[in-house]
Amino acid sequence: MQLPRFRLVSGRPGTCTGWEFIPGVTFSMIEGPGRFRLMVEGITHEDEADARFAWLGAVERAGGAVVAVVGSHSETYSWASLAGSGQARGGYVPVVRRSG
């Protein structure tokens, strides 16, 4: 199982239905249907903590994050180019809401 093809809906990344995002300080998990899990590295040094906590706050306010699997970190992408390439996978993944 892999993330769905990246697509735009009304100019915004489409939602990855059935997927959940569990954000964290040292790593985040993206869980999909079945047993698919993807771990994303978080901070690796204490100097990154302030930026990471700011990012976690933004994810909480947005209720999720856009996850995109692309070919290279060195390239700059726009939503339209990701969707138009047909090669990117991902989209908006909602945060798992914990009760209590």
C-alpha positions as CSV (number, residue, x, y, z in Angstrom):
1,M,0.0,0.0,0.0
2,Q,1.3,3.5,-0.7
3,L,0.0,7.0,-0.5
4,P,-2.5,8.0,-3.2
5,R,-1.3,10.1,-6.2
6,F,-0.9,13.7,-5.2
7,R,-3.8,15.8,-6.6
8,L,-5.4,19.2,-6.2
9,V,-9.0,19.8,-5.2
10,S,-10.1,23.4,-5.7
11,G,-6.4,24.4,-5.8
12,R,-5.5,22.6,-2.5
13,P,-3.9,19.2,-1.9
14,G,-6.6,16.5,-1.7
15,T,-7.2,14.6,1.5
16,C,-5.6,11.2,1.9
17,T,-8.8,9.3,3.0
18,G,-8.1,6.6,5.5
19,W,-4.7,8.0,6.4
20,E,-3.8,9.5,9.8
21,F,-0.9,11.7,10.9
22,I,0.6,11.4,14.4
23,P,3.0,14.3,14.9
24,G,5.8,14.3,17.4
25,V,9.0,16.1,18.4
26,T,11.6,13.4,17.6
27,F,9.6,11.7,14.8
28,S,6.1,11.6,13.2
29,M,4.1,8.7,12.0
30,I,1.9,8.5,9.0
31,E,-0.5,5.5,9.1
32,G,-2.5,4.2,6.2
33,P,-5.0,1.5,5.5
34,G,-3.9,-1.9,6.5
35,R,-0.5,-2.1,8.1
36,F,1.2,0.7,6.2
37,R,3.3,3.1,8.3
38,L,5.8,5.7,7.4
39,M,8.1,7.3,9.9
40,V,9.3,10.8,9.3
41,E,12.3,12.1,11.2
42,G,11.9,15.1,13.6
43,I,14.5,17.0,15.4
44,T,18.0,15.5,15.6
45,H,19.6,18.3,17.7
46,E,18.3,20.5,20.5
47,D,18.9,23.7,18.4
48,E,16.0,22.6,16.3
49,A,13.5,22.4,19.2
50,D,11.9,25.9,18.9
51,A,11.3,25.5,15.1
52,R,9.9,22.0,15.7
53,F,7.5,23.2,18.4
54,A,6.3,26.0,16.2
55,W,5.7,23.5,13.4
56,L,3.8,21.2,15.8
57,G,1.6,24.2,16.8
58,A,0.8,24.9,13.1
59,V,-0.1,21.3,12.5
60,E,-2.4,21.3,15.5
61,R,-4.1,24.5,14.3
62,A,-4.5,23.1,10.8
63,G,-5.8,19.8,12.0
64,G,-3.2,17.9,9.9
65,A,-0.4,18.4,7.4
66,V,0.4,18.0,3.7
67,V,2.6,15.0,3.1
68,A,4.3,14.7,-0.2
69,V,6.6,12.0,-1.4
70,V,8.8,13.4,-4.2
71,G,11.9,12.4,-6.1
72,S,14.4,14.9,-4.6
73,H,14.8,17.3,-1.7
74,S,16.9,19.6,-3.8
75,E,14.1,20.7,-6.1
76,T,11.5,23.4,-5.4
77,Y,7.9,22.3,-6.0
78,S,4.6,24.0,-6.3
79,W,1.3,22.2,-5.6
80,A,0.4,22.5,-9.3
81,S,3.8,21.0,-10.5
82,L,3.4,18.1,-8.0
83,A,-0.1,17.4,-9.1
84,G,0.8,17.8,-12.8
85,S,3.8,15.5,-12.7
86,G,1.8,12.4,-11.8
87,Q,4.8,11.1,-10.0
88,A,4.3,12.6,-6.5
89,R,2.2,10.8,-3.9
90,G,0.5,12.2,-0.9
91,G,-1.9,15.0,0.1
92,Y,-3.5,16.4,3.3
93,V,-3.3,13.9,6.1
94,P,-5.5,14.7,9.2
95,V,-4.0,14.5,12.7
96,V,-5.1,11.7,15.0
97,R,-7.2,13.3,17.6
98,R,-6.6,11.9,21.1
99,S,-9.5,12.0,23.6
100,G,-9.1,13.4,27.0
